Amino acid sequence: MKIGIFTEAYKPLISGVVTSVVTLKEGLEALGHEVYIITPRAPKQRIETDPYVIRLRGMIIPRKSLKGFRLVPWVTRHLQKIKNLQLDLVHIHTEFSMGLLGLAVGKKNNIPIVYTLHTSYQDYAHYVSRMMMYFVPNTSRKIAFLINNHYTKHCDMTIVPTKKIYDKMIRLKHDGRFKILPSGIDLKPFYKESHTTEEVYALKEKLNIKPDEFVAIIVARIAQEKSISDLVHAFIEFHKTYPKSRFLIVGDGPDKPALDHLIEKKGAKSYINTLGFVRHEEVGIYYQVADVFLNASTTETQGLTYVEALAASLPIIVRYDDVFDAFVEDGKNGIFFHKTEELVEHLKRVQSDKELLERLTKNAKPSVKNYSKEMYAKNVESLYKELIEENKIKLQLKKTK
């Protein structure tokens, strides 16, 4: 098959969408398919060396939260260029300019269109306009609904990563058909055995982590919806009980300055460290210096960093959200909390109860074996084949009428 993946986000940008797209591309190529990425030109990039990545000139988006992203105007002028690829199927991973181009390509060439819903915009309406969310919240949510619904309605199938998102689409009465397919990850870079003891020790020395310190970590985009400030407040309380502890925050984002200010204001800089951006290829070893993974977000569509942490044999202590029911068993490979005060108590218990920590650690890695990129690619390939056969029947019926 020749597959066209349309996305606003691709390397060298770093995001969950980029990780998902790269994983899918590599998995499908391993199965023998040709996969083209159609995406805006990357910042400061003049030449694309990969013949399977089609870069289109775009405009800078004047929002700090979308730094590095580009929007491509008048997308239909690129139709002939994409038509020459002779695609068998379009797979859209965005709701903006590249998504509109993907819809146009699918319609023009009479080929199936698949849409992966990475973001339910009702949860992110504040990014569109804080003022609108304050004065006309219902209108803002309606606009957010229409953004997603335009694609669920006009695509042959919408992939959602969890039952939580599927139920939400049905509850909100989105048009279209839906299929639950958890995104896959290249799990190998996160496995403990992928990193030598010397490499882990060197990173601990670099981060000044002492042998007897209890270390918590989060890997996330630092943004409002991640609720990282809740984790900071909880860890400050925990640190009062167990001073030999550290909290590492890996990632960057629009709220990092505010988070740094909070940590400094609370006098916690010596034991709560924001490490900033770390290249995705290097993230795997960072999980290995920690004892537990923390997160307080309730807006995840699938929680890929949670899967990464578990693959790294790292127990997770996270705010409960039914999105995690598929791979987190409370008390077996992780622990759920609801209120921030509960997190403090869970940290105390896990730090002091070595048997509990060992049990959680032992059960972490096996719990995410179904999230491999190989499994994901096979599931998506199967869906593609179904839709292509379905489309052939539709076209034959049209000819006979």
Secondary structure, 3 states (H helix, E strand, C coil): CEEEEECCCCCCCCCHHHHHHHHHHHHHHHCCCEEEEEEECCCCCCCCCCCCEEEECCEECCCHHHCCCEECCCHHHHHHHHHCCCCCEEEECCCCHHHHHHHHHHHHHCCCEEEECCCCHHHHHHHHCHHHHHHCHHHHHHHHHHHHHHHHHHCCEEEECCHHHHHHHHHCCCCCCEEECCCCECCHHHCHHHCCHHHHHHHHHHCCCCCCCEEEEEECCCCHHHCHHHHHHHHHHHHHHCCCEEEEEECCCCCHHHHHHHHHHCCCCCCEEEEECCCHHHHHHHHCCCCEEEECCCCCCCCHHHHHHHHCCCCEEEECCHHHCCCCCECCCEEEECCHHHHHHHHHHHHHCHHHHHHHHHHHHHHHHHHEHHHHHHHHHHHHHHHHHHHHHHHHHHHHC
